[in-house]
Amino acid sequence: MAKSAYSAQEKYALIVAYENRQTTVADFCLEYNISKLTITEWVYQFEAYGMNGLHGSSGWKGYSKELKMSAVLDYLSENYSQYEIVRKYEISSRSVLRRWIKNYNGHRDLKETKRMKNSMTKGRSTTLEERLEIVRYCLQNGKDYHQASEQFNVSYQQVYQWVKKYEKEGEDGLKDQRGHRKVEPELTPEERAQREIKRLERENERLRAENAFLKKLEELERRRFKRRL
């Protein structure tokens, strides 16, 4: 029987396992007794909203009455699945959408909901040193983009993009892109070697940052094994 509720940490551990899996999606879902739709939704929630998206709370995200009505009408038209509507309107989860549908069908008014104060921070200009500090903080805290954005008073999207660029290109990815950066054919052998060293250093840093969460995955494995006994 599938587990009825998962904590945010458990969801994240399963997301990490899913992204590093060596099996098919179907085999992974069978192994952990979850549906493909569920793990796909968790991945979306994490990429869109960070750890906040995995907590299952929508109080920090606001929705207008018009958006709610449009989402419900799209669902009733039968032209979209719940998952497609969640993506289209950037709704935090399918459970939130289902609650709107239930209220609408129950002839209850779809009122505007306001997000929590300071839940989303606007973007601001930053130096390279600040971006590096923010990225490292985010990696050390399990890629909690929302927490990092509030900690350093920058937007969620800024943090998300910086982390992705850092993982792909290292410190160079965080530099002002208006400047010229050498492409691979222009690099000397020494520069290629330095770039590879930096890439390996980034990979090691990422693995260290995720190690604590992988321990949570081991705990899930033990629980799953005990349930089988």
C-alpha positions in Angstrom: 0.0 0.0 0.0 1.3 3.4 -0.9 2.2 5.8 1.9 -0.6 8.4 2.3 1.7 11.3 3.3 5.3 12.2 2.9 7.3 15.0 4.6 9.2 17.6 2.5 12.5 15.9 3.4 11.2 12.5 2.3 9.9 13.9 -1.0 13.3 15.5 -1.6 15.1 12.3 -0.9 12.9 10.5 -3.4 13.5 13.3 -6.0 17.2 12.8 -5.6 16.9 9.1 -6.0 14.6 9.5 -9.0 17.1 11.9 -10.7 20.0 9.5 -10.0 18.1 6.3 -10.8 19.7 3.5 -12.9 16.3 1.9 -13.7 13.3 2.8 -15.8 10.7 5.2 -14.4 8.2 2.4 -14.2 10.7 0.2 -12.1 11.5 3.2 -9.9 7.9 3.9 -9.1 7.3 0.2 -8.4 10.3 0.0 -6.1 9.1 3.0 -4.0 5.4 2.4 -4.4 4.5 5.8 -5.9 3.0 6.8 -9.2 4.8 8.4 -12.1 2.4 11.4 -11.8 3.3 11.9 -8.1 7.0 11.9 -8.5 6.7 14.1 -11.6 4.6 16.6 -9.7 7.1 16.7 -6.8 9.9 17.4 -9.2 7.9 20.3 -10.7 7.0 21.6 -7.3 10.7 21.6 -6.2 12.0 23.2 -9.4 9.3 25.8 -9.3 9.1 26.7 -5.6 12.0 25.0 -3.8 11.5 23.2 -0.5 8.4 25.3 0.1 6.7 23.5 -2.8 7.3 20.2 -1.1 5.6 21.2 2.1 2.2 21.0 0.6 1.2 24.4 1.8 -0.2 27.0 -0.5 -0.5 29.8 2.0 2.7 31.5 0.8 1.4 31.7 -2.8 -1.4 34.0 -3.8 -4.1 33.4 -6.5 -6.6 35.8 -7.9 -10.3 35.0 -8.2 -9.9 35.2 -12.0 -7.1 32.7 -12.1 -9.0 30.3 -10.0 -12.0 30.5 -12.2 -10.0 30.1 -15.4 -8.3 27.0 -14.0 -11.6 25.4 -12.9 -13.2 26.2 -16.3 -10.3 24.7 -18.1 -10.7 21.5 -16.1 -14.5 21.4 -16.7 -13.9 21.8 -20.4 -12.1 18.4 -20.3 -9.5 19.8 -22.7 -6.8 19.7 -20.0 -5.6 17.3 -17.3 -5.2 18.5 -13.8 -1.4 18.2 -14.2 -1.5 20.4 -17.3 -3.6 23.0 -15.5 -1.2 23.1 -12.6 1.6 23.8 -14.9 -0.3 26.3 -17.0 -1.3 28.5 -14.1 1.7 27.7 -11.8 -0.5 26.3 -9.1 1.4 24.8 -6.2 -0.2 21.4 -6.4 -3.1 19.4 -7.8 -4.7 19.2 -4.3 -5.0 23.0 -4.4 -6.7 22.8 -7.8 -9.0 20.0 -6.6 -10.1 22.2 -3.7 -11.1 25.0 -6.1 -13.0 22.5 -8.2 -14.8 21.2 -5.2 -15.7 24.7 -4.0 -17.0 25.6 -7.5 -19.1 22.5 -7.8 -20.4 23.1 -4.3 -21.5 26.6 -5.4 -19.0 28.3 -3.1 -17.4 31.5 -4.1 -13.8 31.3 -5.4 -12.3 34.1 -3.4 -8.9 35.7 -3.9 -6.2 34.3 -1.7 -3.2 36.5 -0.8 0.2 35.1 -0.3 2.1 35.4 2.9 4.0 38.5 3.5 7.6 38.3 2.2 7.0 34.9 0.6 8.4 36.1 -2.7 11.3 38.6 -3.0 11.9 40.8 -6.0 15.2 40.5 -7.9 18.0 42.9 -7.3 21.5 43.6 -8.6 24.3 41.5 -7.1 28.1 41.2 -7.4 29.9 38.1 -8.4 31.0 37.5 -4.8 27.4 37.8 -3.6 26.2 35.3 -6.2 28.9 32.8 -5.2 27.9 33.1 -1.6 24.2 32.6 -2.4 24.8 29.6 -4.6 27.0 27.9 -2.0 24.5 28.6 0.7 21.7 27.1 -1.4 23.8 24.0 -2.2 24.7 23.5 1.5 21.0 23.7 2.4 19.7 21.0 0.0 19.0 23.4 -2.9 16.3 25.2 -0.9 15.9 28.1 -3.4 13.1 29.8 -1.5 15.1 29.8 1.8 18.1 31.2 0.0 16.1 33.9 -1.7 14.7 35.1 1.6 18.1 34.9 3.4 19.8 37.1 0.8 16.8 39.2 -0.3 16.9 38.1 -3.9 14.3 36.5 -6.1 13.6 32.8 -6.2 14.3 32.7 -10.0 17.6 34.5 -9.5 18.8 31.8 -7.1 17.5 29.0 -9.3 19.2 30.3 -12.4 22.5 31.0 -10.6 22.6 27.5 -9.1 21.9 25.9 -12.5 24.6 28.0 -14.2 27.1 27.3 -11.4 26.5 23.5 -11.8 27.0 23.7 -15.5 29.8 26.3 -15.9 31.2 27.0 -12.4 32.1 30.5 -11.4 32.3 31.5 -15.0 28.5 31.0 -15.3 27.9 33.6 -12.6 29.9 36.3 -14.3 28.4 39.2 -16.2 27.5 37.6 -19.5 27.9 40.9 -21.3 31.7 40.2 -21.3 33.5 37.8 -23.6 34.0 34.3 -22.5 36.3 31.9 -24.4 34.6 29.1 -26.1 36.1 25.6 -26.0 38.1 25.7 -29.3 39.8 29.0 -28.1 41.1 27.5 -24.9 44.7 26.4 -24.4 45.4 22.9 -23.0 46.1 24.5 -19.6 42.8 26.4 -19.6 40.9 23.2 -20.5 42.6 21.4 -17.6 41.7 24.2 -15.3 38.1 24.2 -16.5 37.9 20.4 -15.9 39.3 20.8 -12.4 36.7 23.4 -11.6 34.0 21.2 -13.0 35.1 18.3 -10.7 35.3 20.7 -7.7 31.7 21.8 -8.4 30.5 18.2 -8.7 32.2 17.4 -5.4 30.6 20.4 -3.7 27.2 19.3 -5.1 27.6 15.8 -3.8 28.6 17.0 -0.3 25.6 19.3 -0.2 23.2 16.4 -1.0 24.8 13.9 1.2 22.6 14.8 4.2 19.5 14.3 2.1 20.7 11.0 0.8 20.9 9.8 4.3 17.2 10.4 4.5 16.8 8.2 1.5 18.5 5.4 3.3 16.1 5.8 6.2 13.2 5.5 3.7 14.8 2.3 2.3 14.9 0.8 5.8 11.3 1.7 6.5 10.2 0.2 3.2 12.2 -3.0 4.0 10.5 -3.2 7.4 7.0 -2.9 5.9 7.8 -5.9 3.7 8.7 -8.1 6.7 
